[in-house]
Amino acid sequence: MDDAEQPALDTVPDRLGEQIALFVTYLRSERRAAAHTVHAYASDLAQLRSFLAARGFELDATQLDLLALRAFLASLLPGHGSATIARKIASLRAFYRFLVRRGVCAHSPAALLRLPKVPRPLPKFLALEDAASVVTRPRLERPGHALALRDQAMLELLYGAGLRVSELASLTLERVELPIARVRVHGKGSKERVLPLGGACVQAIELYLTQRSALRHPRSGQQHAHAMFLGHHGTPLGVRQVQQLVKRYGISAVGRPDLHPHALRHTCATHLLDAGADLRGIQELLGHATLSTTQRYTHVSVDRLMEVYARAHPLARRLQEENDRGVTGSRRSGK
């Protein structure tokens, strides 16, 4: 068949595109998923559609089988890690669950896809002294300055209350209830949770609010009325800006260029666990959907306990000294 005989692309039925659009609308309007989640699902499914169109598959979710989905996933290798493949599979499963519930598909071929093993590195965290150095760094660099007071309040919330960076960036004034020392945040899936605020955090926020009015546009004088944290032009701080600020204080306070907001959240959880807090309580504080996510911090604490034991316990020190001198090896060989 020559080019003149091939059907035009705009005449090829694209039920899959319509099905994806319906799913994305459901995520936004009914499920009220986070914008990041909607974007990730839409991007993964658009990638599936492009793959199928390029290889002549019928663009209809009801006509796809397990082999077609596996072919799509195989096309991502090499070049994509197991975490990315797992996310693509999660997108396909969610898409087909939606179609089955709506009666569009009788069954889900994606349910038969096997998830790859994804290594889960232990969360990074700061020692107690380093965390204190990072949180108090702004006021040491620019005492009394509105931006320094803002930054210290942000760091107190990230470390003291374990907020996600997206939760911090979207925080509004009315959700911070200083008289009763608590804050209401909207987490993943627009779920609200109420978090307690420590005394240092309350004080840092109070000091920032006394100077918040100084953060406005230098010419127009405009300032966002509701956002908690503002830039020097009076506009709300975004996630990227918060990340850059945390990195900057990580470098200046403790020489950690890898410090990011999530590391402060991890530090909060680890220090709470070390102090004897209950795992269920930490789960509620952080807004984890499952306890298994929170249990990762037990591994961190056990590793730290073993390090402390090796350094501090008399028997451990004696064995280490004997190993260093080769005494243990000599005894075992009968010399």
MARMARLUM-64622 format. One line per 4 residues: number of its first residue (from 0); their letters; for each residue z, y, x of N, C-alpha, C, CB. Coordinates in steps of 0.05 Angstrom, whole numbers, always signed. Glycine has a CB too. Example, Ala and Ser with C-alpha at 12.3 -4.5 7.8 and 13.67 -1.06 7.14 Angstrom:
REM residues 2
0	AS	+156:-114:+264:+156:-90:+246:+156:-66:+264:+181:-89:+226  +142:-45:+257:+143:-21:+273:+157:+1:+258:+114:-12:+282;
//
This chain:
REM residues 335
0	MDDA	+0:-24:+17:+0:+0:+0:+0:+25:+18:+25:+0:-19  -20:+43:+13:-21:+67:+30:-3:+89:+17:-50:+78:+32  -1:+112:+30:+18:+133:+22:+11:+142:-7:+17:+156:+40  -14:+142:-14:-21:+152:-40:-11:+134:-62:-51:+155:-42;
4	EQPA	-8:+108:-56:+1:+89:-76:+31:+86:-78:-11:+62:-70  +46:+98:-58:+75:+95:-59:+87:+115:-79:+87:+101:-31  +107:+106:-94:+120:+124:-113:+134:+147:-99:+139:+109:-131  +133:+170:-111:+147:+194:-100:+177:+189:-102:+139:+220:-115;
8	LDTV	+191:+200:-82:+220:+195:-81:+234:+205:-106:+232:+208:-56  +225:+228:-117:+239:+239:-140:+233:+224:-166:+231:+268:-144  +215:+204:-164:+210:+187:-188:+226:+161:-187:+181:+182:-191  +238:+155:-164:+254:+130:-162:+280:+133:-177:+259:+123:-132;
12	PDRL	+286:+115:-195:+311:+117:-210:+335:+118:-192:+313:+94:-230  +353:+136:-197:+377:+139:-180:+402:+138:-197:+375:+166:-164  +407:+115:-209:+431:+112:-225:+456:+113:-207:+430:+85:-240  +453:+105:-182:+476:+105:-164:+486:+134:-159:+468:+92:-137;
16	GEQI	+467:+152:-156:+475:+180:-153:+491:+190:-177:+451:+198:-149  +482:+183:-201:+496:+191:-225:+523:+177:-227:+480:+183:-250  +525:+152:-219:+551:+138:-219:+570:+150:-199:+546:+108:-212  +560:+158:-176:+578:+171:-156:+587:+198:-166:+563:+174:-129;
20	ALFV	+570:+213:-178:+577:+239:-189:+599:+236:-211:+553:+254:-201  +596:+215:-228:+616:+210:-249:+643:+204:-236:+606:+187:-267  +643:+188:-215:+667:+180:-201:+681:+204:-188:+662:+159:-180  +665:+221:-175:+676:+245:-162:+688:+264:-183:+654:+260:-146;
24	TYLR	+675:+267:-206:+686:+283:-228:+712:+272:-237:+666:+285:-251  +714:+246:-240:+739:+233:-248:+761:+239:-228:+735:+203:-251  +755:+237:-202:+775:+242:-182:+786:+271:-184:+763:+238:-154  +768:+290:-188:+776:+318:-189:+791:+325:-215:+752:+336:-187;
28	SERR	+780:+317:-238:+791:+326:-263:+812:+309:-275:+768:+329:-283  +809:+282:-274:+828:+264:-286:+850:+255:-267:+814:+240:-298  +842:+246:-244:+862:+236:-225:+875:+259:-209:+848:+217:-205  +860:+282:-208:+870:+306:-194:+877:+299:-165:+895:+318:-208;
32	AAAH	+859:+285:-152:+863:+277:-124:+861:+302:-106:+842:+256:-116  +872:+300:-83:+871:+322:-64:+842:+327:-56:+889:+316:-39  +836:+352:-49:+809:+360:-42:+799:+343:-18:+807:+389:-35  +817:+338:+1:+809:+322:+24:+802:+293:+16:+833:+321:+45;
36	TVHA	+816:+282:-3:+811:+255:-13:+784:+254:-27:+833:+245:-32  +779:+274:-45:+754:+275:-59:+730:+277:-40:+754:+299:-79  +733:+294:-20:+712:+298:+0:+706:+272:+15:+719:+320:+19  +728:+258:+23:+724:+233:+38:+710:+212:+22:+752:+223:+47;
40	YASD	+718:+208:-4:+705:+188:-21:+676:+196:-26:+720:+186:-48  +671:+221:-32:+644:+230:-38:+626:+227:-13:+644:+260:-47  +637:+233:+10:+621:+230:+35:+614:+201:+41:+636:+242:+58  +634:+183:+37:+629:+155:+42:+608:+143:+24:+655:+139:+40;
44	LAQL	+610:+151:-2:+591:+140:-22:+563:+152:-18:+601:+145:-50  +562:+177:-10:+536:+189:-4:+523:+175:+20:+539:+220:+2  +539:+167:+39:+529:+152:+62:+518:+125:+53:+551:+149:+83  +532:+112:+35:+523:+87:+24:+496:+90:+10:+543:+75:+4;
48	RSFL	+494:+111:-6:+469:+116:-21:+446:+121:-2:+473:+140:-40  +450:+137:+19:+429:+142:+39:+420:+117:+53:+438:+162:+60  +439:+99:+59:+432:+74:+72:+415:+57:+53:+457:+58:+80  +423:+54:+28:+408:+38:+9:+380:+49:+4:+423:+36:-17;
52	AARG	+378:+75:+2:+352:+87:-4:+333:+83:+20:+355:+118:-9  +343:+85:+44:+326:+82:+68:+316:+54:+71:+342:+90:+93  +330:+34:+60:+323:+6:+63:+311:-6:+38:+346:-10:+72  +306:+10:+18:+292:+1:-5:+309:-14:-26:+270:-16:+3;
56	FELD	+335:-12:-24:+352:-24:-44:+350:-9:-70:+382:-25:-35  +355:-22:-92:+356:-9:-118:+381:+9:-119:+356:-30:-142  +377:+34:-127:+399:+53:-128:+414:+51:-154:+389:+82:-123  +429:+30:-156:+445:+24:-180:+469:+6:-172:+427:+11:-203;
60	ATQL	+493:+16:-177:+517:+1:-168:+518:-26:-182:+542:+17:-174  +507:-28:-206:+508:-53:-221:+490:-75:-209:+501:-49:-250  +471:-66:-192:+452:-85:-180:+459:-93:-151:+424:-74:-181  +480:-81:-141:+488:-87:-113:+506:-111:-112:+502:-62:-100;
64	DLLA	+504:-126:-91:+521:-149:-87:+536:-147:-61:+505:-176:-88  +552:-168:-55:+568:-167:-31:+551:-165:-6:+585:-193:-30  +528:-177:-5:+511:-176:+19:+501:-148:+24:+488:-195:+16  +495:-133:+3:+486:-105:+6:+508:-88:+17:+476:-94:-21;
68	LRAF	+532:-92:+8:+555:-76:+18:+561:-83:+47:+579:-80:+0  +559:-109:+53:+564:-117:+80:+543:-106:+99:+565:-148:+82  +518:-105:+90:+497:-94:+106:+502:-64:+112:+469:-97:+92  +512:-50:+92:+519:-22:+97:+541:-19:+118:+529:-9:+70;
72	LASL	+562:-35:+116:+584:-34:+135:+575:-42:+163:+607:-52:+126  +557:-62:+164:+547:-71:+190:+530:-49:+203:+530:-96:+186  +518:-32:+187:+501:-11:+199:+518:+10:+213:+485:+3:+177  +544:+10:+208:+562:+29:+220:+571:+21:+248:+586:+34:+202;
76	LPGH	+565:-5:+255:+573:-16:+281:+550:-17:+300:+586:-44:+277  +553:-11:+325:+577:+1:+337:+578:+31:+332:+579:-5:+368  +599:+44:+340:+600:+72:+337:+623:+81:+319:+575:+83:+326  +633:+63:+303:+656:+69:+285:+678:+49:+289:+647:+70:+256;
80	GSAT	+702:+59:+291:+725:+41:+295:+734:+27:+270:+748:+57:+307  +754:+10:+273:+764:-6:+251:+777:+12:+229:+784:-26:+260  +789:+34:+238:+802:+52:+218:+781:+65:+200:+818:+74:+232  +758:+72:+211:+736:+84:+195:+725:+63:+176:+714:+95:+213;
84	IARK	+720:+39:+186:+709:+18:+169:+728:+12:+146:+704:-8:+186  +754:+11:+152:+774:+6:+131:+773:+28:+110:+802:+4:+143  +769:+53:+118:+768:+74:+99:+743:+72:+81:+768:+102:+113  +720:+64:+93:+696:+61:+78:+700:+39:+57:+672:+53:+96;
88	IASL	+713:+17:+65:+718:-5:+46:+737:+5:+23:+731:-29:+60  +757:+21:+30:+775:+32:+10:+759:+49:-10:+797:+48:+23  +740:+65:+0:+724:+81:-18:+707:+64:-36:+706:+100:-1  +695:+43:-26:+679:+25:-42:+695:+11:-63:+665:+4:-24;
92	RAFY	+719:+2:-56:+737:-11:-75:+745:+8:-97:+761:-22:-61  +752:+32:-90:+761:+51:-111:+737:+58:-129:+771:+77:-97  +713:+61:-118:+690:+67:-134:+684:+45:-154:+665:+71:-116  +685:+20:-145:+679:-2:-163:+702:-7:-183:+674:-28:-147;
96	RFLV	+727:-2:-175:+748:-5:-195:+744:+15:-218:+776:+1:-182  +735:+38:-211:+729:+58:-232:+706:+49:-250:+721:+85:-219  +685:+38:-238:+662:+29:-254:+669:+6:-272:+639:+22:-236  +686:-12:-262:+695:-35:-279:+712:-25:-302:+710:-55:-261;
100	RRGV	+730:-7:-296:+747:+4:-318:+731:+18:-339:+769:+23:-307  +709:+31:-331:+692:+46:-350:+672:+27:-363:+678:+68:-336  +671:+2:-356:+653:-16:-368:+624:-15:-357:+652:-12:-397  +620:+0:-336:+594:+2:-324:+587:-24:-309:+592:+26:-304;
104	CAHS	+606:-35:-295:+602:-60:-280:+620:-82:-291:+608:-56:-250  +610:-106:-291:+627:-128:-301:+647:-137:-280:+609:-152:-308  +640:-134:-254:+659:-142:-233:+654:-124:-209:+655:-172:-226  +672:-127:-189:+670:-110:-165:+663:-127:-141:+696:-95:-160;
108	PAAL	+639:-125:-129:+633:-139:-105:+650:-129:-81:+603:-137:-98  +659:-104:-83:+675:-92:-61:+702:-106:-59:+679:-62:-66  +711:-118:-80:+737:-131:-79:+737:-155:-60:+746:-141:-107  +713:-165:-54:+711:-188:-36:+708:-180:-6:+687:-205:-44;
112	LRLP	+707:-154:-1:+704:-145:+26:+731:-148:+41:+695:-116:+27  +731:-158:+65:+755:-162:+80:+761:-137:+98:+754:-187:+98  +785:-127:+96:+792:-104:+113:+796:-113:+142:+818:-91:+102  +786:-97:+160:+791:-103:+189:+820:-96:+196:+772:-87:+207;
116	KVPR	+830:-109:+217:+856:-102:+227:+856:-75:+240:+867:-124:+246  +872:-57:+231:+873:-30:+242:+899:-27:+258:+871:-8:+219  +897:-23:+284:+922:-18:+300:+936:+7:+291:+916:-17:+330  +962:+6:+287:+977:+29:+278:+996:+38:+301:+993:+23:+252;
120	PLPK	+987:+58:+316:+1004:+67:+338:+1030:+79:+327:+990:+88:+355  +1051:+75:+343:+1077:+87:+334:+1075:+117:+334:+1100:+78:+353  +1088:+130:+314:+1086:+159:+312:+1098:+173:+336:+1099:+168:+287  +1085:+195:+344:+1096:+211:+366:+1119:+228:+355:+1074:+229:+379;
124	FLAL	+1138:+233:+373:+1161:+250:+364:+1173:+264:+388:+1182:+233:+350  +1191:+282:+383:+1204:+297:+404:+1233:+289:+406:+1203:+327:+399  +1244:+291:+430:+1273:+287:+433:+1287:+310:+419:+1281:+285:+464  +1312:+306:+413:+1328:+326:+398:+1327:+353:+412:+1356:+317:+395;
128	EDAA	+1332:+353:+438:+1332:+378:+453:+1305:+392:+453:+1341:+374:+482  +1284:+376:+456:+1257:+388:+455:+1250:+399:+428:+1236:+367:+463  +1258:+385:+407:+1253:+395:+380:+1267:+422:+376:+1263:+375:+358  +1291:+424:+385:+1306:+450:+383:+1292:+472:+399:+1335:+447:+393;
132	SVVT	+1281:+465:+422:+1267:+485:+438:+1242:+495:+425:+1260:+473:+466  +1227:+477:+412:+1203:+484:+398:+1209:+502:+375:+1187:+460:+389  +1228:+494:+358:+1235:+509:+334:+1245:+537:+340:+1255:+494:+317  +1260:+541:+361:+1272:+567:+367:+1254:+584:+386:+1299:+563:+380;
136	RPRL	+1232:+573:+395:+1215:+587:+414:+1204:+614:+403:+1192:+570:+422  +1195:+616:+378:+1184:+641:+369:+1202:+665:+372:+1176:+639:+340  +1228:+662:+365:+1246:+684:+366:+1252:+692:+395:+1272:+678:+352  +1249:+674:+414:+1253:+680:+442:+1229:+696:+453:+1257:+655:+459;
140	ERPG	+1205:+690:+443:+1181:+703:+453:+1178:+732:+442:+1156:+687:+446  +1184:+735:+416:+1181:+761:+403:+1204:+766:+384:+1154:+764:+388  +1228:+772:+394:+1252:+775:+377:+1247:+796:+355:+1276:+784:+394  +1253:+788:+330:+1252:+806:+308:+1224:+812:+297:+1265:+831:+315;
144	HALA	+1203:+803:+310:+1176:+809:+301:+1169:+792:+277:+1155:+802:+324  +1155:+804:+258:+1149:+791:+233:+1134:+764:+237:+1132:+809:+215  +1115:+763:+256:+1101:+738:+261:+1119:+717:+274:+1077:+744:+279  +1137:+726:+291:+1156:+707:+303:+1174:+695:+282:+1171:+720:+326;
148	LRDQ	+1184:+712:+264:+1202:+703:+242:+1187:+684:+224:+1213:+727:+226  +1162:+690:+219:+1145:+672:+202:+1142:+645:+216:+1117:+684:+197  +1136:+645:+242:+1131:+620:+256:+1156:+603:+258:+1121:+626:+285  +1179:+616:+262:+1204:+600:+263:+1210:+588:+236:+1227:+618:+272;
152	AMLE	+1205:+603:+214:+1210:+591:+187:+1191:+567:+183:+1205:+613:+165  +1166:+569:+192:+1147:+547:+188:+1156:+523:+204:+1119:+556:+198  +1165:+527:+229:+1173:+505:+246:+1198:+492:+234:+1178:+514:+274  +1216:+508:+223:+1240:+497:+211:+1233:+479:+187:+1259:+520:+202;
156	LLYG	+1213:+487:+172:+1205:+471:+149:+1191:+445:+157:+1187:+487:+130  +1174:+447:+178:+1160:+423:+187:+1179:+403:+199:+1139:+431:+208  +1198:+412:+214:+1217:+394:+227:+1242:+388:+209:+1227:+405:+254  +1253:+409:+197:+1277:+406:+182:+1273:+392:+155:+1290:+432:+177;
160	AGLR	+1250:+396:+142:+1246:+385:+116:+1223:+364:+116:+1239:+406:+96  +1210:+361:+139:+1189:+340:+141:+1164:+345:+125:+1201:+314:+134  +1157:+370:+121:+1133:+376:+105:+1107:+368:+120:+1132:+406:+98  +1088:+360:+104:+1061:+357:+115:+1049:+384:+119:+1043:+340:+95;
164	VSEL	+1030:+387:+138:+1019:+413:+143:+1004:+424:+119:+999:+411:+167  +991:+407:+103:+978:+416:+79:+998:+426:+58:+961:+394:+66  +1021:+414:+57:+1042:+423:+39:+1053:+450:+47:+1065:+402:+37  +1056:+454:+73:+1065:+479:+83:+1046:+501:+78:+1071:+477:+113;
168	ASLT	+1020:+496:+83:+999:+517:+80:+996:+525:+51:+973:+507:+91  +1001:+507:+32:+998:+513:+4:+1024:+522:-10:+987:+489:-11  +1045:+526:+6:+1071:+533:-5:+1070:+562:-16:+1093:+531:+16  +1082:+565:-40:+1084:+592:-52:+1113:+601:-54:+1070:+592:-80;
172	LERV	+1116:+627:-58:+1143:+639:-58:+1160:+627:-80:+1141:+669:-62  +1149:+622:-103:+1166:+613:-125:+1176:+584:-122:+1150:+615:-151  +1164:+570:-103:+1173:+542:-99:+1196:+540:-79:+1150:+525:-89  +1202:+562:-66:+1225:+563:-47:+1249:+574:-61:+1217:+579:-21;
176	ELPI	+1269:+558:-66:+1293:+566:-81:+1317:+568:-62:+1299:+546:-104  +1319:+591:-48:+1339:+594:-28:+1368:+593:-39:+1335:+620:-14  +1374:+604:-63:+1402:+604:-72:+1413:+575:-75:+1404:+617:-99  +1396:+556:-80:+1405:+528:-82:+1395:+511:-60:+1397:+516:-109;
180	ARVR	+1384:+524:-39:+1375:+511:-14:+1357:+487:-19:+1399:+502:+1  +1334:+492:-33:+1315:+471:-37:+1287:+483:-39:+1322:+454:-62  +1267:+465:-35:+1239:+474:-37:+1224:+452:-53:+1226:+478:-9  +1205:+461:-69:+1189:+443:-85:+1161:+443:-73:+1188:+451:-115;
184	VHGK	+1151:+420:-65:+1125:+418:-52:+1107:+399:-69:+1127:+408:-23  +1081:+405:-67:+1061:+388:-80:+1048:+371:-58:+1040:+405:-95  +1054:+345:-59:+1044:+327:-39:+1018:+313:-46:+1064:+306:-33  +1013:+290:-35:+988:+276:-41:+987:+268:-70:+986:+250:-23;
188	GSKE	+963:+270:-81:+959:+264:-109:+973:+284:-128:+970:+237:-115  +978:+308:-117:+991:+330:-133:+1018:+322:-143:+973:+338:-156  +1031:+303:-129:+1058:+295:-137:+1078:+315:-126:+1065:+266:-126  +1096:+324:-143:+1116:+343:-134:+1141:+329:-126:+1122:+364:-156;
192	RVLP	+1153:+338:-104:+1180:+328:-97:+1197:+352:-88:+1177:+307:-74  +1223:+349:-92:+1242:+370:-86:+1257:+362:-61:+1261:+374:-111  +1258:+380:-42:+1270:+374:-16:+1293:+393:-10:+1249:+376:+6  +1314:+383:+2:+1336:+400:+10:+1330:+416:+35:+1362:+383:+14;
196	LGGA	+1342:+439:+37:+1338:+456:+61:+1365:+459:+76:+1327:+484:+53  +1364:+455:+102:+1388:+458:+118:+1395:+488:+121:+1385:+445:+145  +1419:+493:+131:+1428:+520:+134:+1410:+536:+153:+1456:+520:+145  +1402:+524:+176:+1385:+538:+195:+1358:+545:+183:+1381:+521:+220;
200	CVQA	+1348:+526:+166:+1322:+531:+153:+1324:+554:+133:+1312:+505:+139  +1345:+554:+117:+1349:+575:+97:+1351:+602:+111:+1375:+570:+80  +1366:+603:+133:+1370:+628:+147:+1343:+638:+159:+1390:+625:+170  +1327:+619:+170:+1301:+627:+182:+1282:+638:+160:+1288:+603:+196;
204	IELY	+1282:+625:+137:+1265:+635:+115:+1274:+662:+105:+1265:+615:+92  +1301:+666:+102:+1311:+692:+93:+1303:+714:+113:+1342:+690:+91  +1305:+709:+138:+1298:+729:+158:+1268:+736:+157:+1305:+720:+187  +1252:+715:+153:+1223:+720:+151:+1216:+736:+126:+1208:+693:+150;
208	LTQR	+1229:+730:+104:+1223:+745:+79:+1230:+774:+81:+1238:+732:+56  +1249:+781:+98:+1256:+810:+101:+1233:+825:+115:+1282:+813:+118  +1216:+810:+129:+1194:+823:+144:+1166:+815:+133:+1196:+816:+173  +1165:+799:+113:+1139:+790:+102:+1122:+812:+93:+1144:+770:+79;
212	SALR	+1134:+833:+82:+1118:+856:+72:+1102:+870:+94:+1137:+877:+59  +1110:+866:+119:+1095:+878:+142:+1069:+864:+147:+1112:+878:+167  +1065:+841:+136:+1040:+825:+140:+1020:+832:+118:+1046:+795:+141  +1004:+852:+123:+984:+861:+104:+960:+872:+119:+996:+882:+84;
216	HPRS	+938:+876:+104:+914:+886:+117:+919:+914:+127:+890:+886:+96  +911:+920:+152:+918:+946:+164:+904:+969:+151:+910:+945:+193  +881:+965:+138:+867:+988:+126:+872:+989:+95:+838:+987:+131  +868:+967:+82:+870:+967:+53:+899:+964:+44:+854:+944:+41;
220	GQQH	+916:+953:+61:+944:+948:+53:+948:+924:+35:+955:+972:+40  +926:+909:+30:+928:+886:+12:+944:+863:+24:+900:+877:+5  +957:+848:+7:+973:+825:+15:+973:+805:-7:+1002:+834:+22  +970:+779:+0:+970:+758:-20:+997:+757:-34:+964:+730:-7;
224	AHAM	+997:+757:-60:+1022:+760:-75:+1039:+735:-75:+1016:+768:-103  +1027:+711:-73:+1043:+687:-78:+1046:+669:-53:+1030:+671:-99  +1028:+670:-35:+1029:+651:-12:+1055:+657:+5:+1004:+654:+6  +1068:+635:+13:+1092:+638:+28:+1086:+649:+56:+1107:+611:+30;
228	FLGH	+1067:+637:+70:+1062:+644:+97:+1035:+658:+100:+1062:+619:+115  +1037:+682:+112:+1014:+699:+114:+1006:+704:+143:+1019:+726:+100  +980:+710:+147:+971:+720:+173:+977:+749:+176:+941:+714:+177  +969:+761:+198:+976:+789:+203:+959:+808:+185:+972:+796:+232;
232	HGTP	+938:+797:+172:+922:+813:+153:+931:+808:+124:+893:+807:+156  +952:+794:+120:+963:+790:+93:+949:+768:+77:+960:+814:+78  +933:+751:+90:+920:+729:+76:+935:+703:+83:+890:+727:+85  +933:+683:+65:+948:+658:+69:+939:+644:+95:+945:+639:+46;
236	LGVR	+958:+633:+109:+952:+616:+132:+939:+590:+124:+977:+611:+150  +919:+581:+138:+907:+555:+132:+918:+533:+150:+877:+557:+136  +911:+509:+144:+920:+486:+159:+913:+488:+188:+908:+460:+147  +889:+496:+194:+880:+498:+222:+897:+518:+237:+851:+505:+223;
240	QVQQ	+903:+540:+225:+919:+561:+238:+948:+550:+244:+921:+586:+221  +959:+536:+225:+986:+525:+230:+985:+505:+253:+996:+511:+204  +964:+488:+254:+961:+469:+276:+960:+483:+303:+936:+452:+271  +945:+505:+304:+942:+519:+329:+968:+531:+338:+921:+541:+327;
244	LVKR	+984:+542:+319:+1009:+554:+325:+1029:+533:+336:+1021:+567:+301  +1030:+509:+323:+1047:+488:+332:+1040:+479:+360:+1047:+464:+313  +1014:+477:+365:+1005:+469:+392:+1014:+490:+413:+974:+466:+393  +1011:+515:+405:+1019:+536:+424:+1048:+535:+431:+1012:+564:+412;
248	YGIS	+1065:+531:+411:+1094:+530:+417:+1101:+504:+431:+1110:+533:+391  +1086:+483:+426:+1091:+458:+440:+1086:+462:+470:+1073:+436:+430  +1065:+477:+477:+1059:+482:+505:+1080:+500:+517:+1031:+494:+508  +1086:+522:+504:+1104:+542:+516:+1133:+533:+517:+1102:+568:+501;
252	AVGR	+1141:+516:+497:+1170:+508:+496:+1175:+483:+513:+1177:+503:+468  +1158:+463:+511:+1164:+437:+524:+1141:+426:+539:+1174:+417:+504  +1119:+442:+543:+1096:+432:+558:+1082:+409:+545:+1105:+423:+585  +1080:+410:+518:+1067:+388:+503:+1042:+399:+489:+1086:+376:+482;
256	PDLH	+1018:+398:+502:+994:+408:+489:+985:+390:+466:+972:+410:+509  +996:+366:+464:+989:+347:+443:+1005:+350:+418:+991:+318:+453  +1024:+369:+418:+1042:+372:+394:+1026:+382:+370:+1065:+391:+401  +1030:+370:+347:+1017:+378:+323:+1038:+376:+300:+993:+359:+317;
260	PHAL	+1032:+389:+277:+1052:+389:+255:+1062:+362:+247:+1040:+403:+232  +1044:+342:+247:+1053:+315:+238:+1073:+303:+257:+1029:+297:+235  +1072:+311:+283:+1091:+301:+302:+1119:+312:+296:+1083:+309:+331  +1120:+337:+285:+1146:+348:+277:+1157:+333:+252:+1144:+378:+271;
264	RHTC	+1139:+325:+235:+1146:+309:+211:+1157:+282:+220:+1122:+305:+192  +1143:+269:+240:+1153:+244:+251:+1180:+248:+264:+1132:+233:+271  +1183:+270:+278:+1208:+276:+292:+1231:+278:+272:+1206:+301:+309  +1226:+291:+250:+1246:+294:+228:+1255:+266:+219:+1234:+310:+204;
268	ATHL	+1236:+249:+213:+1242:+222:+203:+1258:+206:+223:+1217:+207:+194  +1249:+207:+249:+1261:+191:+270:+1290:+200:+274:+1246:+194:+295  +1295:+226:+275:+1322:+237:+279:+1340:+230:+256:+1321:+267:+284  +1329:+231:+231:+1345:+223:+208:+1354:+194:+210:+1330:+228:+182;
272	LDAG	+1335:+177:+217:+1341:+149:+219:+1361:+143:+241:+1315:+133:+225  +1358:+157:+264:+1378:+154:+286:+1406:+162:+277:+1369:+171:+310  +1407:+182:+259:+1433:+192:+250:+1445:+175:+228:+1430:+221:+241  +1431:+154:+219:+1442:+136:+200:+1431:+139:+172:+1471:+139:+199;
276	ADLR	+1410:+155:+168:+1399:+159:+141:+1387:+133:+131:+1378:+182:+141  +1387:+130:+105:+1376:+106:+92:+1346:+108:+91:+1388:+103:+63  +1332:+85:+95:+1303:+85:+94:+1292:+95:+68:+1293:+57:+100  +1304:+87:+46:+1295:+95:+20:+1297:+126:+17:+1311:+81:-3;
280	GIQE	+1319:+137:+27:+1322:+166:+26:+1300:+180:+42:+1349:+174:+36  +1294:+169:+66:+1273:+181:+82:+1246:+179:+69:+1273:+168:+110  +1242:+156:+55:+1217:+152:+40:+1213:+174:+19:+1216:+124:+28  +1235:+179:+4:+1234:+200:-16:+1229:+227:-4:+1259:+200:-33;
284	LLGH	+1242:+233:+18:+1240:+259:+31:+1211:+264:+40:+1259:+260:+55  +1199:+244:+53:+1172:+247:+64:+1150:+243:+43:+1168:+227:+86  +1157:+232:+20:+1137:+227:-1:+1118:+204:+5:+1121:+252:-4  +1128:+184:+20:+1112:+160:+25:+1109:+143:+0:+1125:+143:+48;
288	ATLS	+1085:+133:-5:+1080:+117:-29:+1093:+90:-26:+1050:+114:-34  +1094:+79:-2:+1106:+53:+2:+1127:+54:+24:+1084:+32:+10  +1146:+36:+23:+1167:+35:+43:+1157:+25:+70:+1190:+16:+33  +1135:+10:+70:+1124:+0:+95:+1116:+23:+114:+1100:-18:+90;
292	TTQR	+1106:+45:+102:+1099:+68:+119:+1124:+80:+132:+1086:+90:+102  +1146:+81:+117:+1171:+92:+128:+1182:+74:+149:+1191:+97:+106  +1178:+48:+146:+1190:+28:+164:+1179:+30:+192:+1186:+0:+154  +1157:+44:+196:+1146:+48:+223:+1167:+62:+241:+1121:+65:+222;
296	YTHV	+1184:+78:+229:+1203:+93:+245:+1225:+75:+255:+1215:+116:+229  +1229:+52:+243:+1250:+34:+253:+1241:+23:+280:+1254:+11:+233  +1215:+20:+284:+1205:+10:+310:+1210:+31:+332:+1175:+3:+308  +1205:+56:+324:+1210:+78:+343:+1239:+78:+351:+1202:+105:+331;
300	SVDR	+1257:+76:+332:+1286:+77:+338:+1295:+53:+354:+1302:+78:+312  +1284:+29:+349:+1291:+6:+364:+1282:+9:+393:+1279:-20:+352  +1257:+19:+397:+1247:+23:+424:+1265:+43:+439:+1219:+34:+423  +1273:+64:+425:+1291:+84:+438:+1318:+71:+444:+1295:+109:+420;
304	LMEV	+1328:+55:+426:+1354:+41:+431:+1352:+24:+456:+1362:+25:+406  +1330:+9:+459:+1328:-8:+483:+1326:+9:+508:+1303:-25:+480  +1313:+32:+507:+1312:+49:+530:+1340:+59:+538:+1293:+73:+525  +1355:+68:+517:+1382:+78:+522:+1399:+56:+533:+1394:+89:+496;
308	YARA	+1396:+31:+522:+1412:+8:+531:+1406:+3:+560:+1406:-16:+514  +1380:+3:+567:+1373:-3:+595:+1384:+18:+614:+1343:-4:+597  +1386:+42:+605:+1396:+63:+623:+1427:+64:+624:+1386:+90:+613  +1440:+58:+602:+1468:+64:+600:+1487:+40:+601:+1473:+78:+574;
312	HPLA	+1478:+17:+592:+1497:-6:+591:+1502:-17:+619:+1485:-29:+573  +1528:-21:+626:+1534:-30:+653:+1520:-56:+661:+1564:-34:+655  +1520:-75:+643:+1507:-100:+649:+1477:-97:+654:+1511:-121:+627  +1464:-80:+638:+1435:-75:+641:+1430:-62:+668:+1425:-58:+618;
316	RRLQ	+1447:-43:+675:+1444:-29:+700:+1447:-48:+724:+1463:-5:+703  +1468:-66:+722:+1473:-85:+744:+1449:-104:+747:+1498:-101:+738  +1439:-114:+725:+1416:-132:+727:+1391:-118:+739:+1409:-143:+699  +1388:-93:+731:+1365:-78:+742:+1368:-74:+772:+1362:-51:+728;
320	EEND	+1393:-68:+780:+1397:-64:+809:+1392:-90:+824:+1426:-54:+814  +1401:-112:+813:+1397:-138:+826:+1367:-145:+827:+1412:-160:+811  +1353:-138:+806:+1324:-143:+806:+1310:-126:+828:+1311:-137:+779  +1319:-101:+830:+1308:-83:+850:+1312:-93:+878:+1319:-55:+847;
324	RGVT	+1336:-107:+883:+1342:-117:+909:+1331:-145:+914:+1373:-117:+913  +1320:-157:+892:+1310:-185:+894:+1332:-205:+893:+1295:-187:+920  +1356:-197:+884:+1378:-216:+883:+1374:-238:+862:+1404:-202:+877  +1364:-229:+839:+1360:-248:+817:+1340:-270:+825:+1351:-234:+792;
328	GSRR	+1319:-261:+839:+1299:-280:+847:+1310:-300:+867:+1275:-266:+859  +1327:-290:+885:+1338:-308:+905:+1356:-328:+893:+1353:-292:+926  +1372:-320:+873:+1390:-339:+860:+1375:-361:+846:+1408:-324:+840  +1353:-353:+833:+1338:-373:+818:+1325:-393:+837:+1316:-360:+800;
332	SGK	+1318:-385:+860:+1305:-403:+879:+1325:-420:+895:+1287:-388:+898  +1351:-415:+891:+1372:-431:+903:+1379:-422:+931:+1364:-459:+903  +1368:-399:+939:+1374:-389:+966:+1401:-376:+968:+1352:-369:+975;
//
